[in-house]
Amino acid sequence: MSTYVLAVQLHLLPMNARDACMKQLSTLVRRYPDLPAGGLSIDDLESAGLQHRDAALAVAIEQTVLRYWSALITIAQAHLTRPWEQTEPGVCAAILTGAAQLLFLDRVPDHAAINESVQWTKQHVRPKAGGLVNAVLRRISEMRMDTVEAFDATSRRQVPLSDGRALLLSKDVFDSDAFTRLAEQTAHPTSLLASWRTQHGTSSAHKLALHSLVHPPIITTGLASTEAQVNECLSPHDESGFFVFTGNRSELHQLLDAIPTARVQDSTSAAPVNATASLQPSLIIDFCAGKGTKTRQLAALHPSSTIVATDVNDERRAVLLRTFADHDQVQVVEPDEVRNWSGRASLVILDVPCSNTGVLPRRVEAKHRATPASRKSLVDLQRQIIADSLPLLADDGFLLYCTCSIEQQENAEQIDWILKWHDFDVSDQCLTLPVGAPGARPTQYRDGGYFALLKR
């Protein structure tokens, strides 16, 4: 359940877009860096009574704050007399909401961004706190200069933008150390950038940090080229068989309803299942099926296989049940019920929970919680899932392990752990780093991820 849905249940219904956003961000400030997956959604906000335009603005503000969290805090801190961490969460939420609009949402008038943040603070925090929010936001608005055509990583007064340009500020605010400065400007924990530098090199770490600022395109697959050619909302992706969708939500739903085989999926997400194309599994168990994207892909790729799908999350499993209610090939079961197929599965799919570091443009909150402590917890959870799933495999079965992470601990080191304790051979494995710099063509964009196919 999202924090916003919980707020609705507590009757904290939003009056407008900024009200919804500041209520949400007050919760996130308290929880930081343990930010929940998801966040505000247009559908939830419309259900709560907001018009579509207001709902879209609230989502845009929240996503901008999450994308630039530490950059916004660093800029705000220049105008605060006390450390950010000692500032009331409601005041922080108001400053973040106002600053995100002032600096990054150029269609929002300055007076609207400032005044509503101030009034909300007076109403929901305390009257005198509104004066602090007013002073900080006005000073931030005065810092905003112009945009420059390209981001200069050596500058202490630039913020990289998703389109390849950079926002120029009137004074130096970011750290003099290049590594710390990049972490501030792109809102990553320094520990995450250090991990990338160790694993992939300094140049790749820099590219990965900037990649997370990109607004990711919607990528579809499962369409015949003739079907795609007649749809003006589709452009061929650089990866064969994939297309960038440029229409609105309604048009996307129409496309998916009209072509049952079509699905929203990046080529990196599709690669693990495609690696099983040469297999002829009689029984497939999709152990962490989520909402069923890979399950649908499995059914299309292996039409003669029986597929058993489950997920421990009740909401995702409910989606699975609706999606495959009338499917003659896929059976959705409760997690405990998969033991009924112990020792019989030709192929077990483990699309395990992970840090999401290969898909940060799509999971903007994930980079904040990608700390060493959270990674260790994820590694432990992944190993428990592996251990729980192995009894399902037949003696000659295959195990497909995949993540949307680019972290070695969650990927290759997990396979090494399996090979150390269990009798498997590696049939195939692949680490894919994300592609797509700010300002690059959407048809170049690609998520990052990892998979390994093991044979018993």
N, C-alpha and C positions, 0 to 999 in steps of 0.2 A: 504494500500500500504506500502511495506517495505521501510525503509530508503535507502536500496541499490537500489531498483527499481527507487526511486526518483532520486538518484544520476546518474543512467543511463540516465534518461530523461534529466538531466542537462549536459549530454555529459561528465561526469566524468568516462569514461570507464577505467576499470582496465587494467594495463599492465601485472600483474602477481598476484599470490595469496596474497603476502604480501601487495602489493599496494591496492588490493581490501579490505583487512582486515583493513589496517590503515585508509583508507578513511571512512570505516564504523565506526571504533572505534572513530575517531575524532568527528563524530556526536554523538555517544553515550556518550562520555565524557562531551560534552556540555549539554546533556539532563539529565544526571544522577541525581537522581535515577529513573526518569520517563522514563524507557526504553520501547520501543515499543515491542509488541508481534512479534514473528517470528525472523527475522534476515536474514543473508546470507543464500541462498539456492543453492545447487549444480545446479539445473535446471536454475535458474536465471543467475548464473555466466557462465554457459556454453552458454546460449543464448547471453551473453555479449562478448563471444569470448574466454573464458578460456578453456583450455583442462581439461578433467575430473580430472586428477591428481592434477592440480593447484586449481581447484574449491574445491575439497575435502580437500586440505590443508588449504585453506582460511576458510572454514567452521570449520575445526578442531581447528584452531587458535582462531577464534572468540568464539567458544563454551568453549574452555579452559579459555580464558580471563574472560568470564562471570561466569564460574564456580568458579574461584579463584580470582575474582576482588579485594577484599579488602586484600587478602593475598599478591597478587602481588604488590599492592600499599604500603602495610606495608614494604615489602622487599625493594622496590625502594626508599621509603622515608628515609631509613637508609643511602642512598648515595646522597640525595638531600640537598642543603643548604637552600632551601625555601620550604614552605608547598606545598603539592601536589595540593591543591585547587588553588594555585597561579601560577601553571605551565601551559603553553600554551596547549590547547587541542591537537594540532598536536604532540607536544612533548610527552604528556601523551600517546597518541595512539601508537607512535613509541616504547616507553618504554614498554607498556603493550604487544604489539605484540612480541617484541624481548624477553622479560622476559618469556612469556608463552612458547615460543619455547625452550629457554635455560633450563628451569626448568622441563617442563612436556612433551615435544615432543622430545624424545631422538633419534629419527631417523634424526632429522634436525641438520646438522653440525653447530657448534657454529659460525664459521666465516660467514656463510650464514645468520644466524639469526641477527647477529650484523651488518654486512656490509649493508644489504638491509635496515634495520631500519635507519641506519645513512644516507645513500644516499637519502632515501625517505624524511627524515627530512630536509636535505639540500635543496632539490628541492621544497618541499611543505610548509615548515615553513620559515626557513631562514638558510643561510649557517652556521653561528656560532652555531646554536642550535644543529647541527650534532655532535659537539664536546661534548656537554653535554650528548646526548644520548649514544655516544660511551663510555664515561667514566662510566656512570651508568650501562650499560649492561655488560661491562667487569668486573666490580666489582661484579655484580650479578652472572656472570658465575664463578667467583672465590669462591663465597659462597657455590656453589653446591657441596655437599660432595657425599654421597651415599644414597641408600635406606635401610631402616630397615624393618624387617618383620612385625611389628605391630605398629600402631600409639599410642604414649604415650601422652595423653592429658595434662600431667603435664609439658611437655617439651615446652620451649619457642623457640625452634629452629627446630621444626618439622612441616611439612605440610601433612595432611592425603591425601592419594591417593585413587582412585576409586577401586583399587584391594585389599584394605585392608592393604597395606604397607604404609610407610610414607617416605617423602623426608627429609633428614637430611641436615641442613644448618650448616655453620661453626661458627655461633655465634647466640646469643639470639637476636631475633628481635620482637617477639610477646609479648603482654602485660603480666604483672605479675599477673593481676587479671584473674582467671580461666574463668569466664563468658565472659569477653571482649576478652580474648585470643581465645576462641572457635569461637566467632563471626568473628574475624579476619581470623582465619585459614580456616573457612568454608564459608566465604563471605556472612554472613547474617547480616541484621540490628540487633543491640542489642535489639531493641524493639520487633522484631519478636521472638527472642529466649526467651525474658522475657515473652511474651504472651504464648508461648508453655510451659514454665516452670510453669506458673500459671494454665493453663488448664490441662496439662497432667503430670506434675511432672518433676523433674530435670533429672532423668534417661532417660525418653522419649524424652525430649528436646534435650539431647545429641545425642540420636540415630537418631532423625529427622534431626539434623544438618548434621550428617555424611551421612545419606541417600541421601541428595540432591547432593552429589558428585558422586553417582553411575551412570554409563552409563546404561540407562534403556534398557531392551530387547524389541524386537518387539513381542507382544503377539497377537495371533489370536484365533478366535473362529468361530462357525458356520460350523464346519467340522465334518463329521462322523468319528468315530474312524478308520474305514477301509480306508477312504481317507487319514487320517493323517499318518497311518502306512506305506503307500507306498511312502511317501514323505520324503527323507533323510534330508530335511531342517527343519523338525519339530520334536520337543521333547515335550513329555507330561509335562504340567505345574503341579504344586502341586494342583491347583484348577481343579477339573474335568471338562472336556469340553473345556479346554484352552490349547494352545500350544505355545511354544517359537520358533520363526522363526529365523534361523541362516544363511539364504542365503543372496544374494545381492538384490539390488533393482529390477533388471530385473526378477530374480526368484520370488520375491514377487508379482510383477505384473502378472506374468504367473499364479501363484497360484490363485490370486483373479479373474483373467479372466476365469480360468478353472472351478472354483467352485463358482457360483454366490452367494451362501449363506454365503461364507466365508467373514470375515471382521476382520480388525485390531482393537482389543478392549480388554482392561484389564478387569478382573473379577469385579473390583470395579465399573468401568464404566457401566458394564452390569447389576449390581445388581438392580438399580432403576427400570428399565423396567421389569426385572424379577419379581419384587415385585407386578406387575399388572397381573400376569399370571392367577389368579383366576377370574379376571374380564371379562365381556363380553361387552366391549364398542362398541356401534354402530358407534359413531363418536369420533375420537381422534384428538385433535389439538396439534401439536408439535410447541409450540410458539417460542422457541429459538433453532431451529433445527440445527444450525451450518452447517456442511457439510453433515449431514444426517446419522451419524453412529447409533444413537439411533432410527432414523426414520426407517432404514432398520431392526433394531431389533424389533421394534414395528410391522412392517408389517409381519415379520416371526412369531411372537408370537400371533398376532391377525389377522389371514388371512381373517376374515369376516368383519373386521372394515374398515370404510372409514377414511383415514388419511389426514388431512390438515396440511401442513408444511410451515413455513415461518421463516425468519431471517431478522433482520434490516440491517445487513451488506450486501452490494451489491455483494461483491466477494463471500461470502459464499452462498448467495442465488442463484448466477449463478451456483455454483457447484451443489446445490440442483436441479436446473432445468435440468441440464445435466444428473444427476444421475437417476432422476425419470421421464425422458422425456416420456418413453413408459410404465410406470408402471400403471397398471389398478386400483391400490388401493390407490396410493398416489397422491395428488394434491398439487402442490407448488404454493403459491400465494404471492402477495405483502403484507407487514405488515398491511396496512390499510384495506385490503380485508377480514381479519379474522372476522371483525365485522359482516359480512354477516351471520355468524353462531352463533351469540349471543344467549345465553340461550339454546343451543342445544347440547353442547359437553358432552359426557359421561365421558371423561377423557381429562384433559389438562396437558401437560408436560411442566414444566418450568426448563430447564437446564440452569440456569441463569449465566451471567458473574460473575466471582468471582476472588479471589486473587490467585488461582491455587496452594495454599500451600500444597495440597495433591499430586501434580504431578511435584514438582520442578525439579527432574532429567530430565523431558521432557520439562520443561519451565524454562530453566536456568536463563533467564532474570527476571523472575517473583519475585524471592526472593528479588531483589534489590528495587523493587517498593512496597513491602509489608510493608508499613509504616502505623501508626495510621491514618494519614490524608487520604491516599488512601483507607484504609479499610472503613472509614466513608463514603466516596464518593460511594464505591461499595454497602454498605448497603442501602444507599438512592436509588441507581439505582435499586437494587433488589426489594425494596418495591414498587417502581413505576411500575416495571414489574408485580409484583403480583397484584397490584391494577388494572392495565390495563387488566389483563387476567381473573379476576374473573367474569366479566359479560358474558363470553363465556360459563360458566358452566351451565348445566341443574340443576334443583332443587335437583336431587339425584346424581349429578356428583362427580367425584373424581379429586383431584388436586395432581399431583406428582411434588414435589419440590426437586431439586438436585443440588449439586455443586461438584467441584473437589477441594474444600477447606476443611481444618480441623479446621477452626476458628469458635469459638462459636457464635460470632456476626453475621456471615453469615449463620449460620445453625440453631441450636436450638433456638436462640433468635429470629430469623425471624419467626419460627413456633409459638413461644409464642406470637409474635406480631399479626400474623394472627388469632390465637385463641382468642385473646383479643377483636378483632374488628369484627370478623366474626364467623358464626355458623358452625364450623367444628369439627369433631372428628378425632383423630389420629388413623389410621388403622395400620400403620407400620412406623418405622423410624430406621435408622442405621447410626452410625458414624464409619468409617473404617480408622484406621491409616495406613500409608504406611509401607510396609515391604521390607526389603532388605538392609543389611549392605554392605559396601564396601568389596569385596572379596567373598560375598555369592553366592550361585548357582543362575543363572538367573531364574531357574524354581521356586524359592522361591519368586521372586519379585512380589510386588503388589502395585498399586497406592493407594492413600488415597482419601476419599471423603465422602459425606453425602447425604442421601435422607430421605424424609418423604412423606408418602402417606396419604392424608387427604380425608375424606368423608364428603360431605355436609349434 
